[in-house]
Amino acid sequence: MSALIPDPVTQQLIDHLQRGGNCSYLWAYKDLERISIWWKRGEDVPPFLDAPYNMYFGVHPCTQIPPTNMKGQPKASTSVRSQLPYIAATNCLFAEYDAKHFGGSKEAAQLHIDSLDLAPSVIIDSGGGYHCYWLFIEPFMLKTDEQRARADHAQKGWVKLVGSDDGAKDLVRVLRVPGTQNFKPEYGPDFPVVHFVHANFDQLYTFDELESLIPAEQGRSARSSSKKVAPQATPAATVDQAVDFATIAEVALLFDRLSTTRRDSYTGWYQAGMAVRGMGHIGFYLWKKWSEKSPKSKSGDCEEKWPTFHVGVPGEELTLDSLRRWAHEDDPNGQTIAGDVVPRDEYERVKAERDELKQGNIWRQQIFQRPDLQPTEKGIIAQLAPIIAANRNLGSNNGRVPVSYKYVSDVLHMSPSTIARGIEAGERIGIWRRDPESALSRDGFEIKYMRLELQPAYDTPAVLPVVEMPKRGGARPNAGRKPKCPHCSPDFGVRRKKTTTIQDICVGCGTILYEETIIEKKDWNDETKINMQDAPLGGLLVESVEEAETQTKLLSWQEIKIETEDTTLSSVSTLDDIARTKDQLVPKVNADKVKFVEEQLPKRGADWAFEFMQSVESWEAWPPTIRRRVMDALAVQAKAS
């Protein structure tokens, strides 16, 4: 049983989701085996079990390891899973999208996710669909039954709101671990790797904000609180979906230009929060980070005050223009940032970085919306973007971007073949072209396709026409929907009988609608039919390989002629030469066994060696050299006797 170490992004996701609890767990299964692996707060995530285990983790942390299973029976920690009374907090709302709910198309599921009004913080390709997480800024603690019921209602309502799998909405849910494989039989033999499609740990929300979006009939949206809050004359401001990165960067700098006196006073602190209320969760995050710099800041102050900000109430018509005016009053020259004097070009640099980040997000969005790319190919191309951006402007490239599959696979934690598949997909849609030239490494090996020539449409992939996706694999004849019997009612089903043939048989009348013969794979000795009728061996006729071996021992390896079904092997000196022609079809014996036979042959004799080799492996599996030595020894022994 081997193990995998979680990569940094997976570690960051699990650490974020396990805040507020005392312990968490991984859950692994294969066949009928189930294993729970618990760890306590402050400890590293345990290594993941490798093939053939399916690996999951508990989405929400626990207060303690449950002492009993779900039936109330005392069990060891390896045999118990999380239970609702022991859930300590929630750090996200989640949704699971299975391709089977979208007509078997993962692309359709991806398009549905892209169409959501509120983008997930994290999207993970589970192999058969997608897992989405909307991460919280702070954990929502579950200390009372009322809070636990509120979280449960919110999760169930959120699943309905975003149109995800209705069977995955419980608080004790486990979801697949990125970096492991999905070993469901229907995905074999090339079992897919669970991997990140999108991960932005700065894209955070509040529990109250997401809960307020759920209609009353889908979940309890009324906020429960032990404190009395006066009824408000107007509804709370909604999230402004039009906030762009340039505005976020500007507001962050405006906050830094505000004086410490304004920050430390209740009125200045309160008004600054109201000014950014229209930015939704992003405004809350910026306001909270600015507030925490004050020595008067207390935990929970911002969370308690934020829901009381409303639009339209007299005295509360504060906007970003108000924030700009205060920043100009406190810092007329626009050079004070967090109390220090910095050059104006620092602001321009930050703004340029934000603009570049915004442009990169637009580019990735255009890639994800293309219907002629597989989800895995979209993820690879999107993750290649920063690597290409770092190399495309090097002076010695002449417009070609160097790409090492090995380096990229180490960075993205994917196999070089998977990276190559993504690069081929990019060439197929026309955003780049693989350099047809090749180069030599320091050791003289030829390296092909190590550079990408970016096409004019690279920066705007949305303008490229949709190309037909290549067909992968193939189906057997008449595959697809089961046939219907023409003689019976449609109410009768069709069962498939599989023995040495595959048959589709009508349940009503027994008519065979489709039949396919199974050709079982045979080993080399059975597959190769040797015709010895015209193969004289010292004037004798032989009828089998075994008889040919015996005669060959006695006649000093005279020449024989053996005809197979598809080829003629003439002028063959020994049967070992025949085995060498079939070298690719025969498994190899490891070197330790060969060495053992070579050491024991002089001591125990040729008869012992011949019997031992046949009892350990098939005769053809042994190397020709050791077989020749044993057969020569048998021939010498036969002559001597």
C-alpha positions in Angstrom: 0.0 0.0 0.0 1.7 3.2 -1.2 0.9 6.8 -0.3 0.7 10.2 -1.9 1.7 13.5 -0.3 -0.9 16.3 -0.8 0.3 19.1 -3.1 0.3 22.8 -1.7 -3.0 23.7 -3.4 -4.8 20.7 -2.0 -3.2 21.4 1.4 -4.5 25.0 1.3 -8.0 23.9 0.4 -8.3 21.3 3.1 -6.7 23.8 5.7 -9.3 26.4 4.7 -12.2 23.9 5.0 -11.2 22.5 8.3 -11.1 25.8 10.2 -13.1 25.9 13.5 -12.9 22.2 14.2 -10.7 20.0 16.4 -10.3 17.1 14.0 -10.9 16.0 10.4 -10.7 12.8 8.4 -9.9 11.1 5.1 -12.0 8.3 3.9 -10.8 5.6 1.6 -12.5 2.6 0.0 -11.8 -0.2 -2.4 -14.1 -3.1 -3.1 -15.6 -3.9 0.4 -12.8 -2.3 2.4 -13.5 1.0 4.2 -10.9 3.0 6.1 -11.2 6.3 8.0 -8.0 8.3 8.7 -8.4 11.0 11.3 -6.0 13.8 12.2 -6.2 16.6 14.8 -6.1 20.3 14.4 -2.5 21.6 14.0 -1.3 18.3 12.4 -0.5 17.9 8.7 -2.9 16.2 6.4 -2.0 12.5 6.4 -0.6 11.0 3.2 -3.3 9.8 0.8 -3.6 6.0 0.0 -2.6 5.3 -3.6 -4.1 2.9 -6.1 -6.5 1.2 -6.0 -8.1 3.3 -3.2 -10.8 6.0 -3.9 -9.9 8.9 -1.6 -12.3 11.3 -0.1 -12.2 13.9 2.7 -14.8 15.2 5.1 -15.9 18.7 3.9 -16.7 20.0 7.3 -14.5 19.6 10.5 -15.6 17.8 13.7 -15.5 18.6 17.4 -14.2 15.1 18.2 -13.8 11.7 16.7 -17.3 10.0 17.1 -17.0 7.1 19.6 -19.6 5.0 17.8 -20.7 4.3 14.3 -24.0 5.5 12.9 -25.8 2.5 14.5 -24.5 3.5 18.0 -22.0 0.6 18.1 -18.6 1.4 19.7 -15.9 1.2 17.0 -12.2 2.1 16.5 -11.5 5.4 14.8 -10.6 3.7 11.5 -14.2 2.4 11.3 -16.2 5.6 12.1 -17.1 8.6 10.0 -18.3 12.1 10.8 -21.9 12.5 12.2 -24.1 15.5 12.2 -24.0 16.1 16.0 -20.2 16.3 15.8 -19.9 18.8 12.9 -18.1 21.9 14.4 -18.4 24.5 11.6 -18.9 25.1 8.0 -16.4 27.0 5.8 -18.2 26.7 2.5 -21.3 25.8 0.5 -20.6 23.1 -2.0 -22.2 21.6 -5.1 -21.6 18.4 -7.0 -22.2 18.2 -10.8 -22.3 14.7 -12.3 -22.0 14.4 -16.1 -24.8 11.8 -16.1 -27.2 14.5 -15.1 -26.2 16.5 -18.2 -26.7 13.8 -20.8 -23.3 12.3 -20.0 -21.5 15.5 -21.1 -19.0 17.1 -18.8 -18.8 20.0 -21.2 -22.5 20.7 -20.6 -21.9 20.6 -16.8 -18.9 23.0 -17.3 -21.1 25.4 -19.3 -23.8 25.3 -16.5 -21.2 26.2 -13.9 -19.9 29.0 -16.1 -23.4 30.4 -16.3 -23.9 30.8 -12.6 -24.3 34.3 -11.3 -21.9 33.7 -8.4 -18.7 32.0 -9.5 -17.3 29.2 -7.2 -14.0 29.8 -5.4 -12.8 26.4 -6.3 -13.8 24.0 -9.1 -12.4 20.4 -9.1 -12.7 17.9 -11.9 -13.6 14.6 -10.1 -13.3 12.4 -13.3 -17.0 12.0 -13.7 -18.1 15.6 -13.1 -17.2 18.6 -11.0 -17.1 19.6 -7.3 -17.6 23.3 -6.6 -16.9 25.2 -3.4 -18.0 28.7 -2.4 -15.5 29.5 0.4 -16.3 31.6 3.4 -14.3 34.5 4.8 -14.8 33.2 8.3 -16.1 29.8 9.5 -19.8 29.7 10.5 -19.7 27.9 13.9 -22.3 25.3 14.8 -22.5 25.5 18.6 -26.3 25.1 18.9 -29.0 23.0 17.3 -30.4 26.1 15.8 -27.2 27.0 14.1 -26.8 23.4 12.9 -30.3 23.5 11.4 -29.6 26.8 9.8 -26.5 25.5 8.1 -28.3 22.4 7.0 -31.2 24.5 5.4 -28.7 26.8 3.7 -26.7 23.9 2.1 -29.9 22.2 0.9 -31.3 25.4 -0.5 -28.0 26.2 -2.2 -28.0 22.9 -4.0 -31.4 23.7 -5.5 -30.4 27.3 -6.3 -27.3 26.4 -8.3 -28.9 23.3 -9.9 -26.5 20.6 -8.7 -26.9 17.0 -7.6 -29.8 16.8 -5.1 -28.3 13.7 -3.6 -25.1 15.6 -2.4 -26.3 18.1 0.1 -25.7 16.7 3.6 -23.3 18.3 6.2 -21.5 15.0 6.7 -20.6 14.9 2.9 -17.2 13.6 1.8 -15.8 14.7 -1.6 -12.9 13.5 -3.7 -9.3 14.5 -2.8 -7.5 16.4 -5.6 -4.3 14.6 -6.8 -5.8 11.1 -6.3 -7.5 8.9 -9.0 -11.1 8.0 -9.6 -11.1 4.2 -9.6 -14.7 3.6 -10.5 -14.8 0.6 -12.9 -16.6 2.5 -15.7 -13.6 4.9 -16.0 -11.0 2.2 -16.4 -8.4 1.3 -17.5 -7.1 4.9 -17.8 -8.6 6.0 -14.5 -8.8 9.8 -14.4 -6.9 12.0 -11.9 -8.9 14.3 -9.7 -7.5 17.8 -10.4 -8.2 21.5 -9.9 -9.8 23.4 -12.8 -10.0 26.7 -10.9 -8.8 27.8 -7.5 -9.0 31.3 -6.2 -8.6 31.5 -2.4 -9.1 35.3 -2.5 -12.6 34.8 -3.9 -14.4 34.6 -0.6 -18.0 35.1 0.6 -19.8 35.3 3.9 -22.4 32.8 5.1 -25.0 35.5 5.5 -24.4 36.8 2.0 -24.9 33.4 0.3 -27.8 32.5 2.6 -29.6 35.7 1.6 -29.6 34.6 -2.1 -31.6 31.4 -1.3 -35.4 31.8 -1.8 -37.4 31.3 1.4 -39.0 28.1 0.1 -35.5 26.6 -0.6 -33.9 27.3 2.7 -34.3 29.4 5.8 -33.0 32.8 4.7 -34.0 34.7 7.8 -30.9 35.4 9.9 -31.1 34.0 13.4 -29.4 36.0 16.0 -29.4 36.2 19.8 -29.3 40.0 19.5 -32.3 42.2 18.7 -32.0 44.1 15.5 -34.4 46.9 14.7 -36.5 46.3 11.6 -35.1 48.1 8.5 -37.1 50.4 6.3 -35.5 49.2 3.1 -33.9 45.9 1.9 -30.1 45.3 2.2 -27.9 46.3 -0.7 -27.2 43.5 -3.2 -23.8 42.3 -4.4 -22.5 44.4 -7.3 -21.4 41.8 -9.9 -19.8 44.5 -12.1 -16.9 45.2 -9.7 -13.7 44.8 -11.7 -10.1 44.4 -10.7 -9.3 48.0 -11.4 -11.9 49.2 -8.9 -10.7 46.7 -6.3 -7.2 47.9 -6.6 -8.3 51.5 -6.4 -10.4 50.9 -3.3 -7.5 49.1 -1.6 -5.3 52.1 -2.2 -8.0 54.5 -1.1 -8.3 52.7 2.3 -4.5 52.9 2.7 -4.7 56.7 2.2 -7.2 57.3 4.9 -5.8 58.7 8.2 -5.5 56.6 11.3 -7.7 59.1 13.1 -10.6 58.3 10.8 -9.9 54.6 11.1 -9.8 54.6 15.0 -13.0 56.7 15.3 -16.4 54.9 15.3 -18.0 57.4 12.8 -15.1 57.1 10.3 -15.0 53.4 10.6 -18.7 53.1 10.2 -19.0 55.4 7.2 -16.1 53.7 5.4 -18.0 50.4 5.6 -21.2 52.0 4.3 -19.2 53.5 1.4 -18.1 50.1 0.1 -21.4 48.2 0.9 -22.3 48.1 -2.8 -19.2 46.0 -3.6 -20.6 43.0 -1.7 -18.3 40.5 -0.1 -15.3 42.1 -1.8 -16.1 45.4 -0.1 -16.5 43.7 3.2 -13.1 42.0 2.9 -11.3 45.3 2.1 -13.1 47.1 4.9 -12.3 44.4 7.4 -8.6 44.2 6.5 -8.4 48.0 6.9 -10.3 47.9 10.2 -8.0 45.2 11.7 -5.1 47.7 11.6 -6.7 49.7 14.4 -5.7 48.9 18.0 -9.5 49.3 18.8 -10.5 46.5 16.5 -12.2 43.5 18.0 -13.0 40.2 16.5 -16.6 40.0 15.1 -17.1 43.8 15.0 -17.2 43.9 11.2 -19.4 40.8 10.9 -21.9 42.2 13.3 -22.1 45.7 11.8 -22.0 44.7 8.1 -25.6 43.4 7.8 -27.0 46.6 9.2 -25.8 48.7 6.2 -28.6 49.5 3.8 -29.1 51.6 0.8 -31.6 54.4 0.7 -31.8 55.2 4.4 -31.3 58.9 5.1 -27.7 59.6 6.0 -26.5 56.4 4.4 -26.2 57.5 0.8 -22.4 56.9 0.9 -20.6 55.6 -2.2 -17.1 55.1 -3.5 -17.1 58.8 -4.4 -17.3 59.5 -0.6 -14.3 57.2 -0.1 -12.4 59.1 -2.8 -13.2 62.4 -1.2 -12.0 61.3 2.2 -8.8 59.9 0.8 -8.1 63.3 -1.0 -8.9 65.1 2.3 -6.5 62.9 4.3 -3.8 62.6 1.7 -4.0 65.5 -0.9 -0.9 64.5 -2.8 -1.9 60.8 -3.2 1.4 59.5 -1.9 0.6 58.3 1.6 0.1 54.5 1.6 -0.3 52.9 5.1 1.4 55.9 6.7 4.5 55.7 4.5 5.5 57.9 1.5 5.9 55.9 -1.7 6.4 57.0 -5.3 3.4 57.3 -7.5 4.8 54.7 -9.9 4.1 52.1 -7.2 0.4 52.7 -7.6 0.8 52.4 -11.4 2.7 49.1 -10.9 -0.1 47.7 -8.8 -2.7 48.9 -11.2 -0.8 47.3 -14.1 -0.7 44.0 -12.2 -4.4 44.2 -11.6 -5.1 44.9 -15.3 -2.9 42.0 -16.3 -4.8 39.7 -13.8 -8.1 40.9 -15.2 -7.0 40.2 -18.8 -5.8 36.7 -17.8 -9.2 35.9 -16.2 -11.0 37.1 -19.4 -8.6 34.9 -21.5 -9.3 31.8 -19.3 -13.0 32.5 -19.4 -12.9 32.4 -23.2 -11.0 29.1 -23.1 -13.5 27.5 -20.7 -16.4 28.6 -22.9 -15.1 26.7 -26.0 -17.3 23.7 -26.7 -14.5 22.0 -28.8 -12.2 21.4 -25.8 -12.5 18.7 -23.2 -12.6 19.9 -19.6 -9.1 18.4 -18.9 -7.7 20.2 -22.0 -9.3 23.5 -20.9 -7.6 23.1 -17.5 -4.2 22.3 -19.0 -4.3 25.3 -21.4 -5.5 27.6 -18.7 -2.7 26.5 -16.4 -0.1 26.9 -19.2 -1.0 30.5 -19.6 1.2 32.0 -16.8 4.1 29.8 -17.9 3.8 31.0 -21.5 3.4 34.6 -20.3 6.7 34.4 -18.4 8.6 33.1 -21.4 6.9 34.7 -24.4 8.8 38.0 -24.2 12.3 36.7 -23.9 14.5 38.3 -26.5 16.1 35.1 -27.8 12.9 33.3 -28.6 12.1 34.9 -32.0 8.4 34.7 -31.2 8.6 31.1 -30.0 7.9 30.1 -26.4 10.1 27.2 -25.0 8.0 24.6 -23.3 9.5 21.5 -21.6 6.9 18.8 -21.0 8.9 17.5 -18.1 9.2 20.9 -16.4 5.5 21.7 -16.9 4.4 18.3 -15.6 6.4 18.9 -12.4 4.9 22.3 -12.0 1.3 21.3 -12.7 1.6 17.8 -11.1 0.4 16.1 -14.3 2.0 13.5 -16.5 4.0 14.7 -19.6 1.5 12.8 -21.8 -1.4 14.7 -20.3 0.5 18.0 -20.9 1.1 16.9 -24.5 -2.6 16.3 -25.0 -3.4 19.8 -23.8 -0.8 21.3 -26.2 -2.2 19.3 -29.1 -5.7 20.6 -28.2 -4.4 24.2 -28.3 -2.8 23.6 -31.7 -6.1 22.1 -32.9 -8.2 25.2 -32.1 -5.5 27.5 -33.5 -4.0 29.4 -30.5 -0.5 28.2 -31.1 1.5 25.9 -33.4 4.1 23.4 -32.3 7.5 24.1 -33.7 8.2 21.5 -36.4 11.9 21.8 -35.8 13.8 19.7 -33.3 16.8 20.3 -31.0 19.6 18.2 -29.5 20.1 17.9 -25.8 23.5 18.1 -24.2 23.7 14.3 -24.4 22.8 14.3 -28.1 19.2 13.1 -27.8 16.7 14.6 -30.3 14.0 16.7 -28.6 10.9 17.5 -30.6 8.2 20.1 -30.1 10.0 22.0 -27.3 8.7 25.4 -28.6 5.3 26.9 -29.2 4.8 29.5 -31.9 1.9 31.7 -30.7 -0.7 32.5 -33.3 -2.2 36.0 -33.8 -5.5 34.8 -32.2 -3.7 33.6 -29.0 -4.8 36.6 -26.9 -8.4 36.5 -28.2 -9.3 32.8 -28.4 -13.1 33.6 -28.6 -12.7 34.8 -32.2 -11.5 31.4 -33.4 -14.1 29.2 -35.1 -15.2 26.1 -33.4 -13.5 23.0 -34.8 -14.7 19.5 -34.8 -13.4 17.5 -31.8 -11.5 14.3 -32.8 -13.1 11.0 -32.1 -11.4 9.0 -29.4 -11.6 5.2 -29.1 -14.4 3.4 -30.9 -17.5 1.4 -30.3 -18.3 -2.1 -31.3 -20.8 -2.6 -34.2 -24.5 -1.9 -33.2 -23.3 -0.4 -30.0 -25.5 2.2 -28.2 -29.2 2.0 -27.4 -30.4 -1.5 -26.8 -32.5 -2.9 -29.7 -36.2 -3.5 -29.5 -37.9 -6.7 -30.6 -40.1 -6.2 -33.7 -42.4 -9.1 -32.6 -43.2 -8.0 -29.0 -44.7 -5.1 -27.1 -42.3 -2.3 -26.1 -43.1 -3.1 -22.5 -40.8 -6.2 -22.8 -37.2 -5.5 -22.0 -34.0 -6.9 -23.6 -31.5 -8.9 -21.6 -28.0 -9.6 -22.7 -26.6 -13.1 -22.4 -22.8 -13.4 -22.4 -21.0 -16.7 -22.6 -18.6 -17.4 -25.5 -20.8 -15.0 -27.4 -22.6 -11.7 -26.7 -26.4 -11.9 -27.5 -29.2 -9.3 -27.2 -32.3 -11.5 -26.6 -35.9 -10.3 -26.6 -37.5 -11.2 -23.2 -40.9 -11.7 -24.8 -40.2 -14.3 -27.5 -36.5 -15.1 -27.2 -35.6 -13.7 -30.6 -31.8 -13.1 -30.9 -31.5 -9.5 -32.0 -27.7 -9.2 -32.0 -24.9 -11.7 -31.6 -21.2 -11.2 -31.4 -18.6 -14.0 -31.0 -15.9 -13.6 -28.4 -12.4 -14.6 -29.5 -10.5 -15.5 -26.4 -6.9 -14.6 -26.3 -4.6 -17.6 -26.4 -1.0 -17.9 -25.2 1.8 -18.1 -27.6 2.0 -21.9 -27.8 -1.7 -22.2 -28.7 -1.7 -19.2 -31.0 1.2 -20.5 -33.1 0.2 -23.6 -35.0 3.3 -25.5 -36.1 3.0 -27.7 -39.2 5.7 -30.3 -39.1 4.5 -32.6 -41.9 7.0 -31.2 -44.3 9.7 -30.4 -41.8 12.3 -33.3 -41.9 14.5 -33.4 -38.8 17.3 -35.8 -39.5 15.0 -38.0 -41.6 12.3 -38.0 -38.8 8.9 -36.3 -38.6 7.8 -34.4 -35.5 4.3 -33.4 -34.6 4.8 -31.0 -31.6 7.1 -28.5 -30.1 7.9 -30.9 -27.3 8.9 -33.7 -29.7 11.0 -31.2 -31.7 12.9 -30.2 -28.5 13.6 -33.9 -27.7 14.8 -34.7 -31.2 16.9 -31.5 -31.2 18.7 -32.5 -28.0 19.7 -35.9 -29.5 20.6 -34.7 -33.0 22.9 -31.8 -32.0 20.6 -29.0 -33.1 20.2 -29.8 -36.8 18.3 -27.3 -38.9 14.6 -27.5 -39.0 11.8 -25.6 -40.8 8.7 -24.4 -38.9 5.7 -22.7 -40.6 3.3 -20.5 -38.6 0.0 -19.1 -39.6 1.4 -15.7 -40.6 5.1 -16.1 -41.3 7.7 -18.7 -42.3 10.8 -19.2 -40.2 13.4 -21.0 -42.2 17.0 -21.9 -41.5 16.4 -21.9 -37.8 19.2 -23.4 -35.9 17.4 -23.9 -32.5 14.0 -23.4 -31.0 15.6 -20.6 -29.0 15.7 -18.6 -32.2 11.9 -19.1 -32.6 11.4 -17.7 -29.1 13.5 -14.7 -29.9 11.3 -13.8 -32.9 8.4 -13.8 -30.4 10.3 -11.8 -27.9 7.8 -9.0 -27.6 4.9 -11.5 -26.9 6.6 -13.4 -24.0 7.1 -12.0 -20.5 10.6 -11.8 -19.1 12.0 -13.7 -16.1 13.7 -11.4 -13.6 17.5 -11.5 -13.4 17.6 -13.1 -9.9 16.0 -16.3 -11.1 18.3 -16.5 -14.0 21.3 -16.1 -11.8 20.1 -18.7 -9.4 19.8 -21.3 -12.3 23.2 -20.4 -13.6 24.7 -21.0 -10.1 22.9 -24.3 -9.4 23.3 -25.8 -12.9 26.8 -27.2 -12.3 25.8 -28.5 -8.9 22.4 -30.1 -9.5 22.6 -31.0 -13.2 20.7 -30.3 -16.4 17.6 -32.4 -15.5 17.0 -30.4 -12.3 17.5 -27.1 -14.1 15.1 -28.1 -16.9 12.3 -29.1 -14.4 12.9 -26.1 -12.2 12.7 -23.6 -15.0 9.4 -25.1 -16.3 7.9 -25.1 -12.8 8.7 -21.5 -12.1 7.8 -19.9 -15.5 6.9 -20.9 -19.0 9.9 -22.1 -21.0 9.5 -19.2 -23.5 9.7 -16.7 -20.7 13.3 -17.6 -19.9 16.1 -15.7 -21.8 17.5 -17.6 -24.8 21.0 -17.7 -23.3 20.1 -19.7 -20.2 17.8 -22.0 -22.2 20.6 -22.7 -24.6 23.0 -23.6 -21.8 20.4 -26.0 -20.2 19.6 -27.7 -23.6 23.3 -28.0 -24.4 23.9 -29.7 -21.0 20.9 -32.0 -21.6 22.4 -33.0 -25.0 25.8 -33.7 -23.5 24.1 -35.7 -20.7 22.1 -37.7 -23.3 25.2 -38.5 -25.4 27.1 -39.6 -22.3 24.3 -42.0 -21.3 
